[in-house]
Amino acid sequence: MIIDVITIFPDLILSFKNFGLAGNAFEKKIASLNVYNLREFTKDKHKKVDDKPYGGGCGMVMAVEPFFNAVRHIKDKNKISDNLKQKTILLSPRGRQLDQKLLKDLCLLENIIILCGRYEGIDERVSEMIVDEEISIGDYILNGGETAAMVLIEGLIRLIPGVLHSIDSVKNESFEDNLLEYPQYTRPEVFLGEKVPEILIGGNHKEIINWRKMKALEVTKKRRPDLFDKSS
């Protein structure tokens, strides 16, 4: 998979590129991450990417032309033959909320181009003319799209075959089958009087599997009843 990010703060994304599972995936070339500075795609001699909003109002609005030029450059460079295998994504509060199902759908693509906004917003023509899908990571406001982009990339990267050591790591995680993950324990067996559940120590794998399924249901019903209703 090729992941391209367009931003006015490329160093934010580039620092993320070197750490954790995502960093390992890029180092092993299981996936590639390219970061583009939006200012390099403007014809303005001052590299200006924003302007005052028509109709008045506070703040500045990011212009359509630099985004258009950047996306066109990336598509020409990547040469993805099947348009259905490539998506341009705008991170936006009004977008579809990111969840595990959406991550799995995106994981099937060959290329995603992520647009990171700043300031008071982005010219509406970016959404109308350039973007295939808008995605939100939650109902709250951030200063820009870079943090959201890192959330999206990390969630996506770990689903690509070869990134995690075991496919079971993905299958048993929270939000698979609309359930939260079962409780986990490690050594010491007893800490300040609190003991690891006996069933996990006994070694009966069938009983452990059943216990974990039961606990996943219990935790989900208690903490995320909305998910529990979907799993029923």
C-alpha positions, 0 to 999 in steps of 0.5 A: 500500500502507498500512503500519501499525506498532504500537509503544511506541517510535514515534519509532524507526519515524518516523525511518526514514520520512524516509530513502532509497528508503523515504522517497522512496516515502512522500513520493511517496505510492506507499505510506503508513506510519502509526505508532501508539503502543500506549500510546494504546490502553490504558484504564489511566490510566498507559498501562501495556501490560504486566504480570507473567506468570501462573505466575511468571517474570522480566520483564513480558509485553505485554497482549492488550487494547491490541493488540486495540484498536489493530488494531481501530482501524486496520482500521476506519480503513482500511476494506479491503473484501477481507480477503485483501488485509490482514494483521496480522503479529507479528514473532516468533522463532518465525515464518516466516523472511523471504525474498524470496518472502515479501516478494513475497507481501506486496507483493500486499496493500493493507494490512499491520499490523505488531505490535512486541513488547518485554520478555519477550514478548506474551500468547499470545492476541495470536497466537491472536486477532489475528495472521494471520502471524508473521514472523522475520528470523533466528535471533537475539534483538533487544530488540524488534520495531522493528528487524525491522519496518524490515527488513520494510518496506524489503524490501517497499517496494523491490518496489512498482512506481515505487519503484526507477528500473528494474525490472531493479534488482529482477530482477537482485538477490540471491535472484532465482531462488535465486541471489546477485548477480554481482560488480559493478565500477566505475571506476577500471579498475585499483586497486592492481594489481587490474583489472576483468575484461576481458570487462566492458570489451569491450562485447559485451553477450551475452558480459557477460550470459553471464559474469554468469550464470556468476558468479552460479552460481559465487558462490552455489555457493561462498557459499550452497550451500543456495541453489545446490541450490534453483536447480539 
